[in-house]
Amino acid sequence: MTTSPEMVTIGKIDRPFGVHGAVKVRSLSDRPGRFEQLGAVRVAAQGGQTVDRTVRHVRRAGPSYIVEFEGVTTPEEAGMLRGAFCRCLAWSRRRRNSTPGTNATSSA
């Protein structure tokens, strides 16, 4: 049996944003710059389902972030993520296009 790496919750998806499938995420992270470095997250719905999502784009919007995920292209798809938590590896300083649960770290 293998153990999975420790994941930390870094944000909660509040609602869809715009017409192209972006979501507004409230940061729960105490690490500055964590969202700007995201390449992928594990999205955990309230019902316990999880899915790994590649982050296409992130931008700051006041105290929150606007996040675009690969494969989420409509407000209806984004709305299905409402209330879900975004998680990433606890120890990682991630580089874009990395996958949750992998050993990708930046060289900086």
C-alpha positions as CSV (number, residue, x, y, z in Angstrom):
1,M,0.0,0.0,0.0
2,T,1.4,3.4,-0.9
3,T,0.6,6.6,0.9
4,S,-0.6,9.7,-1.0
5,P,1.3,13.0,-0.5
6,E,-0.2,15.4,2.0
7,M,-2.6,17.8,0.4
8,V,-3.6,21.2,1.8
9,T,-6.7,23.1,1.1
10,I,-5.8,26.5,-0.5
11,G,-9.1,27.9,-1.7
12,K,-12.9,27.5,-2.0
13,I,-14.7,28.0,-5.3
14,D,-17.4,30.6,-4.6
15,R,-19.1,31.0,-8.0
16,P,-18.8,31.0,-11.8
17,F,-17.2,34.2,-13.2
18,G,-17.9,35.4,-16.8
19,V,-19.2,33.4,-19.7
20,H,-16.1,31.3,-20.5
21,G,-16.1,28.9,-17.5
22,A,-13.9,30.7,-15.1
23,V,-14.5,30.5,-11.4
24,K,-14.0,32.9,-8.5
25,V,-11.9,31.3,-5.7
26,R,-11.6,32.6,-2.2
27,S,-8.1,32.0,-0.9
28,L,-7.6,30.0,2.2
29,S,-3.9,29.9,1.9
30,D,-1.4,31.5,4.2
31,R,1.4,31.4,1.6
32,P,1.7,34.5,-0.6
33,G,1.9,33.8,-4.3
34,R,0.6,30.3,-4.1
35,F,-2.2,30.9,-6.6
36,E,0.1,32.6,-9.1
37,Q,2.3,29.4,-9.2
38,L,-0.5,26.9,-9.6
39,G,-0.2,24.4,-12.5
40,A,-2.9,22.0,-11.2
41,V,-5.2,21.4,-8.3
42,R,-7.3,18.7,-6.9
43,V,-10.9,19.9,-6.8
44,A,-12.8,18.3,-3.9
45,A,-16.6,18.6,-4.0
46,Q,-18.7,18.7,-0.8
47,G,-20.0,15.2,-1.6
48,G,-16.4,13.7,-1.5
49,Q,-15.8,13.4,-5.2
50,T,-12.4,14.7,-6.3
51,V,-11.0,15.5,-9.7
52,D,-7.6,16.8,-10.8
53,R,-7.8,20.0,-12.8
54,T,-5.1,21.7,-14.9
55,V,-5.0,25.4,-14.2
56,R,-5.0,27.4,-17.5
57,H,-5.0,30.9,-16.1
58,V,-5.1,32.7,-12.7
59,R,-5.5,36.4,-11.9
60,R,-6.1,38.3,-8.8
61,A,-9.5,40.0,-8.3
62,G,-9.4,41.9,-5.0
63,P,-9.2,39.5,-2.1
64,S,-10.1,36.5,-4.4
65,Y,-8.7,34.9,-7.6
66,I,-10.3,34.2,-11.0
67,V,-9.2,30.8,-12.1
68,E,-9.7,29.1,-15.4
69,F,-9.4,25.3,-15.6
70,E,-8.7,23.2,-18.7
71,G,-12.0,21.5,-19.9
72,V,-14.3,24.0,-18.1
73,T,-15.6,26.3,-20.8
74,T,-19.1,27.3,-19.8
75,P,-20.8,29.0,-16.9
76,E,-22.9,25.9,-16.3
77,E,-19.8,23.7,-16.0
78,A,-18.2,26.2,-13.7
79,G,-21.4,26.3,-11.6
80,M,-21.0,22.6,-10.9
81,L,-17.8,23.4,-9.1
82,R,-19.5,25.9,-6.7
83,G,-18.6,25.1,-3.1
84,A,-15.7,22.8,-3.9
85,F,-12.3,23.1,-2.3
86,C,-9.0,23.5,-4.2
87,R,-6.1,21.4,-2.9
88,C,-2.5,21.1,-3.7
89,L,0.6,19.5,-2.3
90,A,1.5,20.9,1.1
91,W,5.3,21.2,0.5
92,S,5.4,22.1,-3.1
93,R,6.2,25.3,-4.8
94,R,4.5,24.3,-8.0
95,R,5.4,25.2,-11.5
96,R,2.7,25.5,-14.2
97,N,1.5,22.3,-15.9
98,S,2.4,20.1,-12.9
99,T,-0.1,17.5,-11.7
100,P,-1.3,17.1,-8.1
101,G,0.4,14.2,-6.4
102,T,3.5,14.4,-8.6
103,N,7.0,15.5,-7.6
104,A,7.2,18.6,-9.8
105,T,8.9,21.6,-8.1
106,S,10.4,24.7,-9.5
107,S,14.1,25.2,-9.8
108,A,14.0,28.7,-8.4
